[in-house]
Amino acid sequence: MLRSLNAMVDRYLELRKPLTAQIDPWQRARPDPRRPFNDWLALLDARIYLDDRTADGPH
């Protein structure tokens, strides 16, 4: 059980850094009313990538 939890945490940490680098600019852009957020395709692609990377783990 502990090994399984460690593996899940390790996989999450592997994903977190690159995804955070991708998502941070989108989060900063959203609240600016002068520049409405319009990069929905990239946001959905990142979500699909994350889903694919975590699909083999428990939900």
MARLO-23826 format. One record per residue: x, y, z of N, C-alpha, C, O, CB in turn. Coordinates in nm, 2 decimals. Each point is the difference from the previous one (the first is absolute). Glycine has a CB too. Layout:
N
+--------+--------+--------+--------+--------+--------+--------+--------+--------+--------+--------+--------+--------+--------+--------+
:   n_xx :   n_yy :   n_zz :  ca_xx :  ca_yy :  ca_zz :   c_xx :   c_yy :   c_zz :   o_xx :   o_yy :   o_zz :  cb_xx :  cb_yy :  cb_zz :
+--------+--------+--------+--------+--------+--------+--------+--------+--------+--------+--------+--------+--------+--------+--------+
:      X :      Y :      Z :      X :      Y :      Z :      X :      Y :      Z :      X :      Y :      Z :      X :      Y :      Z :
...
+--------+--------+--------+--------+--------+--------+--------+--------+--------+--------+--------+--------+--------+--------+--------+
This chain:
59
+--------+--------+--------+--------+--------+--------+--------+--------+--------+--------+--------+--------+--------+--------+--------+
:   n_xx :   n_yy :   n_zz :  ca_xx :  ca_yy :  ca_zz :   c_xx :   c_yy :   c_zz :   o_xx :   o_yy :   o_zz :  cb_xx :  cb_yy :  cb_zz :
+--------+--------+--------+--------+--------+--------+--------+--------+--------+--------+--------+--------+--------+--------+--------+
:   0.08 :  -0.12 :   0.00 :  -0.08 :   0.12 :   0.00 :   0.09 :   0.13 :   0.00 :  -0.03 :   0.09 :  -0.07 :  -0.15 :  -0.22 :   0.19 :
:   0.28 :   0.13 :  -0.04 :   0.09 :   0.11 :   0.01 :   0.07 :   0.02 :  -0.13 :   0.02 :   0.12 :  -0.04 :   0.01 :  -0.15 :   0.28 :
:   0.01 :  -0.07 :  -0.31 :   0.07 :   0.01 :  -0.13 :  -0.09 :   0.06 :  -0.10 :   0.04 :   0.08 :  -0.08 :   0.10 :  -0.28 :   0.14 :
:  -0.27 :   0.15 :  -0.06 :  -0.10 :   0.06 :  -0.09 :  -0.02 :   0.15 :   0.02 :   0.00 :   0.07 :  -0.10 :  -0.11 :  -0.30 :   0.09 :
:   0.10 :   0.27 :   0.13 :  -0.01 :   0.14 :   0.04 :   0.12 :   0.08 :  -0.05 :  -0.01 :   0.11 :  -0.05 :  -0.14 :  -0.17 :   0.25 :
:   0.27 :   0.01 :  -0.17 :   0.12 :   0.06 :  -0.04 :   0.01 :   0.02 :  -0.15 :   0.04 :   0.10 :  -0.05 :   0.07 :  -0.19 :   0.25 :
:  -0.15 :  -0.02 :  -0.27 :   0.00 :   0.01 :  -0.15 :  -0.10 :   0.11 :  -0.05 :   0.03 :   0.07 :  -0.09 :   0.03 :  -0.31 :   0.08 :
:  -0.18 :   0.25 :   0.07 :  -0.09 :   0.10 :  -0.04 :   0.05 :   0.14 :   0.02 :  -0.01 :   0.09 :  -0.08 :  -0.18 :  -0.25 :   0.13 :
:   0.25 :   0.18 :   0.07 :   0.06 :   0.13 :   0.03 :   0.11 :   0.04 :  -0.09 :   0.01 :   0.11 :  -0.05 :  -0.07 :  -0.15 :   0.29 :
:   0.15 :  -0.06 :  -0.27 :   0.11 :   0.02 :  -0.09 :  -0.05 :   0.04 :  -0.14 :   0.05 :   0.09 :  -0.06 :   0.09 :  -0.25 :   0.19 :
:  -0.25 :   0.09 :  -0.18 :  -0.05 :   0.03 :  -0.13 :  -0.07 :   0.14 :   0.00 :   0.02 :   0.08 :  -0.10 :  -0.06 :  -0.32 :   0.06 :
:  -0.03 :   0.28 :   0.15 :  -0.06 :   0.13 :   0.01 :   0.11 :   0.11 :  -0.01 :  -0.01 :   0.10 :  -0.07 :  -0.18 :  -0.20 :   0.21 :
:   0.30 :   0.08 :  -0.06 :   0.11 :   0.10 :   0.00 :   0.07 :   0.01 :  -0.13 :   0.04 :   0.11 :  -0.04 :  -0.01 :  -0.16 :   0.28 :
:  -0.02 :  -0.06 :  -0.32 :   0.05 :   0.01 :  -0.13 :  -0.08 :   0.09 :  -0.09 :   0.05 :   0.07 :  -0.09 :   0.05 :  -0.30 :   0.12 :
:  -0.23 :   0.22 :  -0.02 :  -0.09 :   0.07 :  -0.09 :  -0.02 :   0.15 :   0.05 :  -0.02 :   0.08 :  -0.09 :  -0.10 :  -0.29 :   0.04 :
:   0.13 :   0.23 :   0.18 :  -0.03 :   0.13 :   0.05 :   0.09 :   0.12 :  -0.06 :  -0.06 :   0.10 :  -0.03 :  -0.01 :  -0.22 :   0.24 :
:   0.19 :   0.10 :  -0.21 :   0.09 :   0.11 :  -0.04 :  -0.03 :   0.04 :  -0.15 :  -0.02 :   0.12 :  -0.02 :   0.19 :  -0.21 :   0.18 :
:  -0.17 :   0.00 :  -0.26 :  -0.02 :   0.05 :  -0.13 :  -0.14 :   0.06 :  -0.02 :  -0.03 :   0.09 :  -0.07 :   0.19 :  -0.26 :  -0.01 :
:  -0.26 :   0.10 :   0.15 :  -0.14 :   0.05 :  -0.02 :  -0.02 :   0.14 :   0.07 :  -0.07 :   0.08 :  -0.05 :  -0.01 :  -0.32 :   0.04 :
:   0.15 :   0.26 :   0.12 :  -0.01 :   0.13 :   0.07 :   0.06 :   0.10 :  -0.09 :  -0.05 :   0.11 :  -0.01 :   0.07 :  -0.22 :   0.24 :
:   0.09 :   0.08 :  -0.29 :   0.06 :   0.10 :  -0.09 :  -0.09 :   0.04 :  -0.12 :   0.00 :   0.11 :  -0.05 :   0.23 :  -0.20 :   0.11 :
:  -0.31 :  -0.01 :  -0.10 :  -0.10 :   0.02 :  -0.11 :  -0.12 :   0.08 :   0.05 :  -0.04 :   0.09 :  -0.07 :   0.12 :  -0.30 :  -0.04 :
:  -0.13 :   0.18 :   0.22 :  -0.13 :   0.05 :   0.05 :   0.02 :   0.14 :   0.06 :  -0.10 :   0.08 :  -0.01 :   0.02 :  -0.32 :   0.05 :
:   0.19 :   0.27 :   0.02 :   0.02 :   0.13 :   0.07 :  -0.04 :   0.12 :  -0.09 :  -0.07 :   0.09 :   0.04 :   0.25 :  -0.20 :   0.10 :
:  -0.12 :   0.11 :  -0.26 :  -0.04 :   0.12 :  -0.09 :  -0.14 :   0.01 :  -0.03 :  -0.06 :   0.11 :  -0.01 :   0.28 :  -0.13 :  -0.09 :
:  -0.29 :  -0.10 :   0.08 :  -0.14 :   0.00 :  -0.02 :  -0.08 :   0.06 :   0.12 :  -0.10 :   0.07 :  -0.02 :   0.13 :  -0.27 :  -0.14 :
:   0.01 :   0.16 :   0.28 :  -0.07 :   0.05 :   0.12 :   0.02 :   0.15 :   0.01 :  -0.09 :   0.07 :   0.05 :   0.12 :  -0.29 :   0.06 :
:   0.09 :   0.27 :  -0.14 :   0.02 :   0.15 :   0.00 :  -0.08 :   0.07 :  -0.10 :  -0.04 :   0.11 :   0.02 :   0.27 :  -0.15 :   0.07 :
:  -0.25 :  -0.02 :  -0.21 :  -0.07 :   0.07 :  -0.11 :  -0.15 :   0.00 :   0.03 :  -0.07 :   0.09 :  -0.05 :   0.25 :  -0.17 :  -0.11 :
:  -0.24 :  -0.02 :   0.22 :  -0.14 :   0.00 :   0.02 :  -0.07 :   0.12 :   0.07 :  -0.10 :   0.05 :  -0.05 :   0.13 :  -0.29 :   0.06 :
:   0.03 :   0.29 :   0.10 :  -0.07 :   0.11 :   0.06 :   0.01 :   0.14 :  -0.06 :  -0.06 :   0.09 :   0.05 :   0.09 :  -0.22 :   0.15 :
:   0.05 :   0.14 :  -0.31 :   0.02 :   0.13 :  -0.06 :  -0.11 :   0.03 :  -0.10 :  -0.01 :  -0.06 :  -0.10 :   0.26 :   0.03 :   0.13 :
:  -0.34 :   0.12 :   0.01 :  -0.11 :   0.03 :  -0.09 :   0.04 :   0.07 :  -0.13 :  -0.08 :  -0.01 :  -0.10 :  -0.06 :   0.03 :   0.30 :
:   0.26 :   0.03 :  -0.21 :   0.04 :   0.07 :  -0.13 :   0.05 :  -0.11 :  -0.09 :   0.01 :   0.03 :  -0.13 :   0.05 :   0.18 :   0.25 :
:  -0.02 :  -0.32 :  -0.07 :   0.05 :  -0.11 :  -0.09 :  -0.07 :  -0.13 :   0.04 :   0.05 :  -0.08 :   0.08 :   0.17 :   0.19 :  -0.10 :
:  -0.34 :  -0.13 :  -0.04 :  -0.08 :  -0.12 :   0.04 :   0.08 :  -0.13 :  -0.04 :   0.07 :   0.00 :  -0.10 :  -0.28 :   0.13 :   0.08 :
:   0.20 :  -0.23 :   0.11 :   0.06 :  -0.12 :  -0.03 :  -0.06 :  -0.07 :  -0.12 :  -0.12 :  -0.01 :  -0.01 :   0.17 :  -0.02 :   0.26 :
:   0.04 :  -0.01 :  -0.34 :  -0.05 :  -0.06 :  -0.13 :   0.08 :  -0.12 :  -0.04 :  -0.01 :  -0.05 :  -0.11 :  -0.08 :   0.27 :   0.04 :
:   0.17 :  -0.28 :   0.16 :   0.09 :  -0.11 :  -0.04 :  -0.06 :  -0.13 :   0.05 :   0.07 :  -0.08 :   0.07 :   0.13 :   0.23 :  -0.07 :
:  -0.33 :  -0.17 :  -0.02 :  -0.07 :  -0.11 :   0.05 :   0.05 :  -0.14 :  -0.06 :   0.01 :  -0.10 :   0.07 :  -0.21 :   0.25 :  -0.04 :
:   0.24 :  -0.15 :  -0.15 :   0.05 :  -0.12 :  -0.06 :   0.13 :  -0.05 :   0.07 :   0.01 :  -0.12 :   0.03 :  -0.11 :   0.19 :  -0.25 :
:   0.19 :   0.02 :   0.25 :   0.12 :  -0.04 :   0.08 :  -0.03 :  -0.05 :   0.14 :   0.06 :  -0.09 :   0.05 :   0.07 :   0.26 :  -0.19 :
:  -0.23 :  -0.10 :   0.20 :  -0.04 :  -0.05 :   0.13 :  -0.06 :  -0.14 :   0.00 :   0.03 :  -0.08 :   0.08 :  -0.07 :   0.32 :  -0.02 :
:  -0.05 :  -0.26 :  -0.16 :  -0.06 :  -0.13 :  -0.02 :   0.11 :  -0.11 :  -0.03 :  -0.01 :  -0.11 :   0.05 :  -0.20 :   0.22 :  -0.12 :
:   0.31 :  -0.07 :  -0.01 :   0.11 :  -0.10 :  -0.03 :   0.07 :  -0.03 :   0.12 :   0.04 :  -0.12 :   0.02 :  -0.02 :   0.22 :  -0.25 :
:   0.01 :  -0.01 :   0.32 :   0.07 :  -0.03 :   0.12 :  -0.08 :  -0.09 :   0.09 :   0.05 :  -0.09 :   0.07 :   0.06 :   0.31 :  -0.08 :
:  -0.24 :  -0.20 :   0.01 :  -0.09 :  -0.08 :   0.08 :   0.00 :  -0.15 :  -0.05 :   0.01 :  -0.09 :   0.08 :  -0.15 :   0.29 :  -0.02 :
:   0.13 :  -0.21 :  -0.19 :   0.01 :  -0.13 :  -0.06 :   0.13 :  -0.07 :   0.02 :   0.00 :  -0.12 :   0.03 :  -0.16 :   0.20 :  -0.21 :
:   0.27 :  -0.01 :   0.17 :   0.13 :  -0.05 :   0.03 :   0.01 :  -0.05 :   0.15 :   0.05 :  -0.11 :   0.02 :   0.05 :   0.26 :  -0.19 :
:  -0.15 :  -0.07 :   0.26 :   0.00 :  -0.05 :   0.14 :  -0.09 :  -0.12 :   0.02 :   0.04 :  -0.09 :   0.07 :   0.00 :   0.33 :   0.00 :
:  -0.16 :  -0.24 :  -0.13 :  -0.08 :  -0.12 :   0.01 :   0.06 :  -0.12 :  -0.06 :  -0.01 :  -0.11 :   0.06 :  -0.19 :   0.25 :  -0.08 :
:   0.27 :  -0.13 :  -0.09 :   0.07 :  -0.11 :  -0.06 :   0.11 :  -0.05 :   0.09 :   0.03 :  -0.13 :   0.01 :  -0.08 :   0.21 :  -0.24 :
:   0.12 :   0.01 :   0.29 :   0.12 :  -0.04 :   0.09 :  -0.05 :  -0.07 :   0.13 :   0.08 :  -0.08 :   0.05 :   0.05 :   0.27 :  -0.15 :
:  -0.25 :  -0.16 :   0.14 :  -0.04 :  -0.05 :   0.13 :  -0.11 :  -0.11 :  -0.02 :  -0.05 :  -0.05 :   0.10 :   0.10 :   0.27 :   0.01 :
:  -0.08 :  -0.26 :  -0.23 :  -0.11 :  -0.09 :  -0.02 :   0.03 :  -0.14 :   0.05 :  -0.09 :  -0.07 :   0.04 :   0.03 :   0.20 :  -0.24 :
:   0.19 :  -0.17 :   0.22 :   0.03 :  -0.13 :   0.04 :  -0.01 :  -0.01 :   0.16 :   0.01 :  -0.11 :   0.05 :   0.13 :   0.08 :  -0.26 :
:  -0.15 :   0.14 :   0.28 :  -0.01 :   0.00 :   0.14 :  -0.14 :  -0.02 :   0.05 :  -0.10 :   0.02 :  -0.08 :   0.31 :   0.12 :   0.09 :
:  -0.23 :  -0.16 :   0.12 :  -0.14 :  -0.01 :   0.06 :  -0.06 :   0.14 :  -0.01 :   0.06 :   0.10 :   0.02 :   0.01 :  -0.29 :   0.13 :
:  -0.21 :   0.19 :  -0.16 :  -0.07 :   0.13 :   0.00 :  -0.09 :   0.01 :   0.12 :  -0.07 :   0.10 :   0.01 :   0.07 :  -0.11 :  -0.26 :
+--------+--------+--------+--------+--------+--------+--------+--------+--------+--------+--------+--------+--------+--------+--------+
